[in-house]
């Protein structure tokens, strides 16, 4: 086997996603089947050519070996088959893992599939009740912590420090909704959101209000990572990756609820790609809450600490802004269906770089930054993607 120098090469050759929202005719496995076949078709190969399969997890169908179940459903016998679980970082981690698999000659084509029917496949509030059990079993869960409450603590600290304001968080919610209204598949497509509505929305966990929180949706998304482009005109290069984990539970988070690992994972990805934040044309960054996106935008280095507030007022995240961000609407307005929530970010980045984003298209987009985080800003994975040559 020849010695390899530099990072393993990989190309995203296929993508697929479903509409988000209520999909009552779908199950977790039917969603996986639907996007897997569509993704392979988009790449221009046949399903039997897939020799690697990565899946995530499901709340509605908690199969202990989901990837094996999906392989069976698709009629695949892959050389590598595994399920990854890293919360909202899972999708980006799947791409990072797939790149390593094709770069080390283990696989030729790795299919990464995510999806769940959390909205119609669970009782009302079921997803949030499941997430409530993710806290520390001794120091958090007995006291009733929830995921919104954990992020509310981070928001409270950031607001107290004067880093952000409630108005900043509302502007993020309004901007992502504007992007979603350009995407016909978005859960909130056609539902306008004004700044006043965002500011006056009911409190979920103070200081976070309704539109500061991600949706609960049905939906699925998939990408195919290949050793080489099946169609050079459409293949998107994975130019850099980075990962960092700082804690699992909030009680063990960095002091002051600051300095999370997103900055470290981003620096790794930028160094590998040989780029700087100012050279990114479009960003798709995990936004489980508005405070998640706010913290990450500054920590990654897109805006100086304390500088996001002014940037938001200047329209920095809009299509014509300094950093068009979450151009599909993100988890806040496109949809959130488990690990697929993060995969929607990857799919949108690929569409932008292919020039296929239609009314959402960022003119001349050649570089994209994708970021996923899992837990309570616990584990972070950053990707830098490059447009077809």
C-alpha positions as CSV (number, residue, x, y, z in Angstrom):
1,X,0.0,0.0,0.0
2,X,1.5,3.4,-1.0
3,X,2.4,5.9,1.8
4,X,0.0,8.8,2.0
5,X,1.2,12.3,2.7
6,X,-1.2,15.0,4.0
7,X,-4.8,14.6,4.9
8,X,-6.9,11.8,3.3
9,X,-8.7,13.0,0.2
10,X,-12.5,12.7,-0.1
11,X,-15.3,14.1,-2.1
12,X,-19.0,14.5,-1.3
13,X,-20.6,13.0,-4.4
14,X,-24.2,12.7,-3.5
15,X,-26.8,14.4,-1.2
16,X,-30.5,14.0,-0.4
17,X,-33.0,15.4,2.0
18,X,-36.7,15.3,2.7
19,X,-39.1,18.1,3.5
20,X,-39.3,18.8,7.2
21,X,-42.4,19.0,9.4
22,X,-45.2,16.5,9.8
23,X,-44.6,13.4,7.7
24,X,-47.2,11.0,9.1
25,X,-46.8,8.4,6.4
26,X,-43.1,7.9,7.2
27,X,-41.3,5.9,9.9
28,X,-37.7,6.2,11.0
29,X,-36.7,3.3,8.6
30,X,-38.7,4.5,5.7
31,X,-37.1,7.9,6.0
32,X,-33.6,6.2,6.0
33,X,-34.6,4.1,2.9
34,X,-35.9,7.1,1.0
35,X,-32.9,9.4,1.4
36,X,-30.3,6.6,1.1
37,X,-31.6,5.7,-2.4
38,X,-32.0,9.3,-3.4
39,X,-28.5,10.1,-2.3
40,X,-26.9,7.3,-4.2
41,X,-28.9,8.2,-7.3
42,X,-27.7,11.8,-7.0
43,X,-24.1,10.6,-7.1
44,X,-24.8,8.7,-10.3
45,X,-23.8,5.2,-8.9
46,X,-25.7,2.1,-8.1
47,X,-26.6,1.0,-4.6
48,X,-24.5,-2.1,-4.6
49,X,-21.4,0.1,-5.2
50,X,-21.8,1.4,-1.6
51,X,-19.3,-0.4,0.6
52,X,-19.5,1.7,3.7
53,X,-22.5,2.7,5.8
54,X,-22.8,5.1,8.7
55,X,-26.0,5.8,10.5
56,X,-26.8,7.7,13.7
57,X,-29.6,7.0,16.2
58,X,-33.4,7.3,16.5
59,X,-35.7,8.2,19.4
60,X,-38.7,6.5,17.7
61,X,-37.0,3.3,16.6
62,X,-34.1,2.9,19.1
63,X,-32.5,0.0,17.4
64,X,-29.3,-1.0,19.2
65,X,-27.6,-1.6,15.8
66,X,-29.4,0.9,13.6
67,X,-26.7,0.9,10.8
68,X,-27.0,-2.9,10.5
69,X,-30.8,-2.7,10.3
70,X,-30.5,0.0,7.6
71,X,-28.0,-2.1,5.7
72,X,-30.4,-5.0,5.8
73,X,-33.2,-2.8,4.6
74,X,-31.2,-1.6,1.7
75,X,-29.8,-5.0,0.8
76,X,-26.2,-3.9,1.5
77,X,-23.3,-6.0,2.9
78,X,-20.8,-3.2,3.5
79,X,-17.2,-3.6,4.3
80,X,-17.7,-1.1,7.1
81,X,-20.9,-0.5,9.0
82,X,-21.4,1.5,12.2
83,X,-23.7,3.8,14.1
84,X,-22.3,7.0,15.6
85,X,-23.8,8.9,18.5
86,X,-22.6,12.4,19.3
87,X,-25.8,14.4,19.5
88,X,-25.8,17.4,17.2
89,X,-22.2,16.7,16.1
90,X,-23.1,13.3,14.7
91,X,-23.7,14.3,11.1
92,X,-20.4,16.2,10.8
93,X,-18.6,13.4,12.6
94,X,-20.1,10.9,10.1
95,X,-18.6,13.0,7.2
96,X,-15.2,13.2,9.1
97,X,-15.3,9.4,9.7
98,X,-16.3,8.7,6.1
99,X,-13.4,10.8,4.8
100,X,-11.0,8.7,6.9
101,X,-12.5,5.5,5.6
102,X,-12.1,6.4,1.9
103,X,-8.8,8.1,2.5
104,X,-7.3,4.9,4.0
105,X,-8.7,2.7,1.3
106,X,-11.1,0.8,3.5
107,X,-14.1,1.9,1.4
108,X,-14.8,3.5,-2.0
109,X,-18.2,5.0,-1.2
110,X,-19.5,5.6,2.3
111,X,-23.2,6.4,2.7
112,X,-24.0,8.6,5.7
113,X,-27.7,8.4,6.5
114,X,-29.7,10.2,9.2
115,X,-33.4,10.6,10.0
116,X,-36.2,10.3,12.5
117,X,-40.0,11.0,12.8
118,X,-39.9,12.7,16.1
119,X,-42.9,14.9,15.5
120,X,-45.5,12.4,14.5
121,X,-43.8,9.2,15.8
122,X,-43.8,10.3,19.5
123,X,-46.4,11.7,21.9
124,X,-46.4,15.5,22.2
125,X,-43.3,16.5,24.2
126,X,-41.8,13.1,23.8
127,X,-38.6,14.2,22.3
128,X,-38.0,16.7,25.1
129,X,-38.8,14.2,27.8
130,X,-36.2,11.8,26.2
131,X,-33.6,14.5,26.1
132,X,-34.2,15.4,29.8
133,X,-32.5,12.1,30.7
134,X,-29.3,13.2,29.1
135,X,-28.2,15.2,32.2
136,X,-25.8,13.9,34.8
137,X,-27.7,11.1,36.6
138,X,-26.6,12.2,40.1
139,X,-26.0,15.9,39.9
140,X,-28.5,17.1,37.3
141,X,-31.4,14.8,36.4
142,X,-32.8,14.5,40.0
143,X,-33.2,18.2,40.0
144,X,-35.2,18.4,36.9
145,X,-32.8,19.9,34.4
146,X,-33.8,20.0,30.7
147,X,-31.9,20.7,27.6
148,X,-33.6,24.2,27.2
149,X,-32.8,24.9,30.8
150,X,-29.1,24.0,30.4
151,X,-28.8,26.3,27.4
152,X,-30.7,29.0,29.3
153,X,-27.9,28.9,31.9
154,X,-25.4,29.5,29.1
155,X,-27.5,32.3,27.7
156,X,-27.9,33.9,31.2
157,X,-24.2,33.9,31.7
158,X,-23.5,35.4,28.3
159,X,-26.1,38.1,28.7
160,X,-24.9,38.9,32.2
161,X,-21.3,39.3,30.9
162,X,-22.7,41.7,28.3
163,X,-21.6,39.5,25.4
164,X,-25.1,39.4,23.8
165,X,-28.5,40.9,24.3
166,X,-32.0,39.5,24.0
167,X,-32.4,41.6,20.9
168,X,-29.4,39.8,19.3
169,X,-31.0,36.5,19.9
170,X,-34.3,37.7,18.4
171,X,-32.4,38.9,15.3
172,X,-30.9,35.5,14.8
173,X,-34.4,33.9,15.0
174,X,-35.8,36.4,12.5
175,X,-32.9,35.9,10.1
176,X,-33.1,32.2,10.0
177,X,-36.8,32.4,9.4
178,X,-36.2,34.6,6.5
179,X,-33.8,32.0,5.0
180,X,-36.3,29.2,5.6
181,X,-39.0,31.2,3.7
182,X,-36.7,30.8,0.6
183,X,-36.6,27.0,1.0
184,X,-39.8,25.2,0.0
185,X,-39.0,22.1,2.2
186,X,-38.6,24.1,5.4
187,X,-40.8,23.2,8.3
188,X,-41.5,27.0,8.8
189,X,-41.7,27.9,5.1
190,X,-44.4,30.5,4.5
191,X,-44.5,31.5,8.2
192,X,-43.1,35.0,8.6
193,X,-41.5,36.0,11.9
194,X,-41.1,39.7,12.9
195,X,-38.6,41.0,15.4
196,X,-41.5,42.1,17.6
197,X,-43.0,38.6,17.6
198,X,-39.6,37.1,18.5
199,X,-39.1,39.5,21.4
200,X,-42.6,39.0,22.8
201,X,-42.8,35.2,22.4
202,X,-43.5,33.2,25.5
203,X,-40.6,32.1,27.7
204,X,-39.5,28.5,27.5
205,X,-36.7,28.7,30.0
206,X,-35.6,32.2,30.9
207,X,-34.1,34.0,29.1
208,X,-34.8,31.8,26.1
209,X,-38.2,32.2,24.4
210,X,-40.1,30.1,21.9
211,X,-38.3,31.2,18.8
212,X,-34.9,30.9,20.4
213,X,-35.4,27.1,20.4
214,X,-35.1,24.5,17.7
215,X,-38.1,22.8,16.2
216,X,-39.2,19.2,16.6
217,X,-39.7,17.7,13.1
218,X,-39.9,14.6,11.0
219,X,-37.3,14.4,8.3
220,X,-34.1,12.8,6.9
221,X,-30.9,13.6,5.1
222,X,-28.0,11.7,3.6
223,X,-24.6,12.3,2.0
224,X,-22.3,10.0,0.0
225,X,-18.6,10.5,0.6
226,X,-16.4,8.9,-2.1
227,X,-12.7,8.4,-2.7
228,X,-12.9,10.4,-5.9
229,X,-15.6,12.4,-7.7
230,X,-18.1,10.5,-9.7
231,X,-18.9,13.7,-11.6
232,X,-16.1,16.3,-11.3
233,X,-18.6,19.1,-12.0
234,X,-20.6,18.3,-8.9
235,X,-18.2,16.7,-6.5
236,X,-17.6,18.8,-3.3
237,X,-14.2,18.4,-1.7
238,X,-13.8,17.8,2.1
239,X,-10.8,20.2,2.6
240,X,-10.5,20.2,6.4
241,X,-11.9,18.6,9.5
242,X,-11.5,19.2,13.2
243,X,-13.0,17.8,16.4
244,X,-12.8,18.7,20.1
245,X,-14.7,17.5,23.2
246,X,-14.5,19.3,26.5
247,X,-17.2,17.7,28.7
248,X,-20.4,15.7,28.6
249,X,-22.5,17.2,31.4
250,X,-23.0,20.9,32.1
251,X,-21.6,20.4,35.7
252,X,-18.2,19.6,34.1
253,X,-18.3,22.4,31.4
254,X,-15.4,24.9,31.2
255,X,-15.4,27.5,34.0
256,X,-17.7,30.4,33.4
257,X,-19.6,28.5,30.7
258,X,-17.2,29.9,28.2
259,X,-14.3,28.6,26.0
260,X,-16.2,25.7,24.6
261,X,-14.4,23.4,22.1
262,X,-15.8,24.9,18.9
263,X,-12.9,27.3,18.6
264,X,-10.4,24.4,18.8
265,X,-12.2,22.2,16.3
266,X,-12.5,25.1,13.9
267,X,-8.8,25.9,14.1
268,X,-7.9,22.4,13.3
269,X,-10.2,22.4,10.2
270,X,-8.9,25.8,9.0
271,X,-5.3,24.8,9.5
272,X,-5.8,21.6,7.4
273,X,-7.6,23.5,4.7
274,X,-5.1,26.3,4.6
275,X,-7.8,28.9,5.0
276,X,-8.9,31.6,7.5
277,X,-12.5,32.5,8.6
278,X,-12.5,35.6,6.4
279,X,-12.1,33.3,3.4
280,X,-15.4,31.4,4.0
281,X,-18.2,32.3,1.6
282,X,-21.1,30.6,3.4
283,X,-21.5,29.0,6.9
284,X,-23.9,26.3,8.1
285,X,-23.6,26.2,11.9
286,X,-25.5,24.2,14.4
287,X,-28.3,26.2,15.9
288,X,-30.1,24.2,18.5
289,X,-30.8,27.5,20.2
290,X,-30.1,31.1,19.2
291,X,-27.5,31.2,21.9
292,X,-25.8,28.2,20.4
293,X,-25.2,30.0,17.1
294,X,-24.2,33.2,18.8
295,X,-21.6,31.6,21.0
296,X,-20.2,29.6,18.1
297,X,-20.0,32.5,15.6
298,X,-17.7,34.4,17.9
299,X,-15.8,31.4,19.4
300,X,-15.0,30.1,15.9
301,X,-13.6,33.5,14.9
302,X,-16.1,34.8,12.4
303,X,-16.7,37.8,14.5
304,X,-14.6,39.3,17.4
305,X,-15.7,38.7,20.9
306,X,-18.5,41.1,21.6
307,X,-18.7,42.0,17.9
308,X,-21.7,39.9,16.9
309,X,-24.3,42.3,18.1
310,X,-23.2,45.1,15.7
311,X,-22.7,42.5,12.9
312,X,-26.3,41.3,13.3
313,X,-27.6,44.8,13.1
314,X,-25.7,45.2,9.9
315,X,-27.3,42.1,8.4
316,X,-24.1,40.0,8.5
317,X,-25.9,36.7,8.3
318,X,-28.1,37.7,5.3
319,X,-27.5,36.4,1.8
320,X,-25.7,39.6,0.9
321,X,-24.0,40.0,4.3
322,X,-20.5,39.4,5.5
323,X,-21.2,35.7,6.3
324,X,-24.5,34.3,4.9
325,X,-25.3,31.7,7.6
326,X,-27.8,28.8,7.8
327,X,-29.2,29.7,4.4
328,X,-31.8,26.8,4.6
329,X,-33.2,28.1,7.9
330,X,-31.2,25.9,10.3
331,X,-32.7,23.9,13.2
332,X,-34.6,27.0,14.2
333,X,-36.7,27.2,11.1
334,X,-35.8,24.5,8.5
335,X,-36.3,21.6,10.9
336,X,-34.7,19.4,13.6
337,X,-35.2,15.6,13.4
338,X,-32.4,14.3,15.5
339,X,-29.0,13.7,13.8
340,X,-30.6,14.7,10.5
341,X,-30.8,18.3,11.9
342,X,-27.0,18.5,11.5
343,X,-27.0,16.7,8.2
344,X,-29.4,19.3,6.7
345,X,-26.5,21.8,7.3
346,X,-24.1,19.6,5.3
347,X,-26.6,19.1,2.5
348,X,-27.2,22.9,2.3
349,X,-23.5,23.6,2.1
350,X,-23.1,21.2,-0.8
351,X,-26.0,22.8,-2.6
352,X,-24.5,26.2,-2.1
353,X,-21.1,25.1,-3.5
354,X,-22.7,23.3,-6.5
355,X,-24.7,26.5,-7.2
356,X,-28.0,24.6,-6.7
357,X,-29.5,26.6,-3.9
358,X,-31.9,28.6,-6.2
359,X,-33.3,31.7,-4.4
360,X,-31.0,31.0,-1.4
361,X,-27.9,30.9,-3.5
362,X,-24.8,32.8,-2.3
363,X,-23.3,34.3,-5.4
364,X,-19.9,32.8,-6.2
365,X,-19.7,30.5,-3.2
366,X,-16.5,28.5,-3.3
367,X,-15.9,27.7,0.3
368,X,-18.3,26.6,3.0
369,X,-17.9,26.0,6.8
370,X,-20.1,23.4,8.5
371,X,-20.2,22.9,12.3
372,X,-22.0,20.5,14.5
373,X,-22.1,20.4,18.3
374,X,-23.6,17.7,20.6
375,X,-24.8,17.7,24.1
376,X,-24.6,21.1,25.8
377,X,-21.9,22.6,23.6
378,X,-20.0,19.4,24.6
379,X,-18.5,17.9,21.5
380,X,-17.7,19.8,18.3
381,X,-16.9,18.9,14.7
382,X,-16.0,21.4,12.0
383,X,-15.8,20.8,8.3
384,X,-14.5,23.0,5.5
385,X,-15.8,22.1,2.1
386,X,-14.7,23.3,-1.3
387,X,-16.6,23.9,-4.6
388,X,-16.2,21.5,-7.5
389,X,-13.0,22.2,-9.5
